[in-house]
Amino acid sequence: MDQAAERLAEVRGNIAAAAKRAGREADAVCLIAVSKTHDADAIRPLIAAGQRHFGENRVQEAAAKWPALRAEASGIALHLIGRLQSNKAEDAVTLFDAIHSVDRLSLVQALAKACDRLDRRPRLFVQVNVGDEAQKGGCAVADLPALLADAADAGLRIEGLMAIPPADREPAPYFALLDELAERHALPLRSMGMSGDYPTAVMLGATHVRVGTALFGARD
Ligand SMILES: *Cc1c(COP(=O)(O)O)cnc(C)c1O
């Protein structure tokens, strides 16, 4: 096996083990390989090893890399996991199959318009600022009910919640909080867990984990 296939097998094994410990099915967890900053040559071996879901955090970077890669393999799904400016909503809806960073009314409105105009419905997650951090994206926990209501009013179907816990804290309580918020609002999907903590996230209900470093190695 090449290195990409080895890393992929290891991450998939860890997901399966964590799912089993929690009494969950491993295939209830979608592994998103976060390919931001990595070029096509770094991404191709993972595609060859069978990986199909990829995450990027910038629309422009994704637009430069993925149309060509997509033409090389079938079944690729692209996830936007970074902050989205409202004026890039149309580009994002055109390119991505899922958007994990819906976090404010102006973006909800821009996405609703873009989805209608393009007649495309990417899967949508509301990002929640679970650690209440000033510099971080995501809607405040207290504002979540209103934002979900706004999305419903705009005709947008939100299917899940996404969070990035504070970097310097034990993540489990934040994963549990996101799971509880999703449950409370009857949302089936939870996007949580990165290279350092995805097994914990899986045990606490993640349906989507976003793993970069553990699959690609360190970013520059
Ligand atoms: C970069 C990034 C990841 C992946 O982080 P790793 O620690 O490299 O696994 C996951 N989620 C988001 C939102 C990111 O920006």
Ligand as a Chemical Component Dictionary entry (heavy atoms), coordinates in Angstrom:
data_LIG
# 
_chem_comp.id                   LIG 
_chem_comp.type                 NON-POLYMER 
_chem_comp.pdbx_formal_charge   0 
_chem_comp.three_letter_code    LIG 
# 
loop_
_chem_comp_atom.comp_id 
_chem_comp_atom.atom_id 
_chem_comp_atom.alt_atom_id 
_chem_comp_atom.type_symbol 
_chem_comp_atom.charge 
_chem_comp_atom.model_Cartn_x 
_chem_comp_atom.model_Cartn_y 
_chem_comp_atom.model_Cartn_z 
_chem_comp_atom.pdbx_ordinal 
LIG C1 C1 C 0 -8.391  22.574 8.443  1  
LIG C2 C2 C 0 -9.712  22.171 9.009  2  
LIG C3 C3 C 0 -9.944  20.848 9.427  3  
LIG C4 C4 C 0 -8.895  19.761 9.386  4  
LIG O1 O1 O 0 -7.966  19.955 10.399 5  
LIG P1 P1 P 0 -6.843  18.839 10.722 6  
LIG O2 O2 O 0 -6.452  19.159 12.121 7  
LIG O3 O3 O 0 -5.751  19.045 9.743  8  
LIG O4 O4 O 0 -7.491  17.523 10.613 9  
LIG C5 C5 C 0 -11.221 20.531 9.890  10 
LIG N1 N1 N 0 -12.203 21.451 9.955  11 
LIG C6 C6 C 0 -12.014 22.737 9.577  12 
LIG C7 C7 C 0 -13.143 23.690 9.662  13 
LIG C8 C8 C 0 -10.770 23.134 9.099  14 
LIG O5 O5 O 0 -10.591 24.411 8.725  15 
# 
loop_
_chem_comp_bond.comp_id 
_chem_comp_bond.atom_id_1 
_chem_comp_bond.atom_id_2 
_chem_comp_bond.value_order 
_chem_comp_bond.pdbx_ordinal 
LIG C1 C2 SING 1  
LIG C2 C3 SING 2  
LIG C2 C8 DOUB 3  
LIG C3 C4 SING 4  
LIG C3 C5 DOUB 5  
LIG C4 O1 SING 6  
LIG O1 P1 SING 7  
LIG P1 O2 DOUB 8  
LIG P1 O3 SING 9  
LIG P1 O4 SING 10 
LIG C5 N1 SING 11 
LIG N1 C6 DOUB 12 
LIG C6 C7 SING 13 
LIG C6 C8 SING 14 
LIG C8 O5 SING 15 
# 
